[in-house]
Amino acid sequence: MTIPMLYSKLHRATVTGADLHYEGSIAIDTGLITAAKLRPLQLVEIYNINNGERFATYVIAGAPGEVSLNGAAARRVQKGDLLIVCAYAQIASEEADTHQAKIVLLGEGNVIEKTFDQ
């Protein structure tokens, strides 16, 4: 049996842009992708702190400092909104009690303030 559990999280990412006419995705600074152990094309859940919207999309590599939503997801955010970006994984039940997720806390300008395993 496997259990879906949090794999990694970018906490309080600031939306830097939204492009309705680009193919759907979330463009994330490549340094943030690496810090959160994400991968391009990986499915992520997005939680908008400002308006409560919750939706899913996939990751693409972005420019330094970038966290932008594209396609239909662009309608769910505004520039400056704060997001929580979460990735989940199926963890074997025998590993679930010891599993730790990578947490990346962000500050102004999408700069990493702290990373830790939880």
Beta strands, then each sheet from edge to edge (+ up, - down):
strand 1: 2-14
strand 2: 17-19
strand 3: 25-29
strand 4: 43-48
strand 5: 54-62
strand 6: 67-70
strand 7: 82-92
strand 8: 102-106
strand 9: 112-117
sheet 1: 2+ 6+ 3- 5- 4+ 7- 1+ 8+ 9-
end
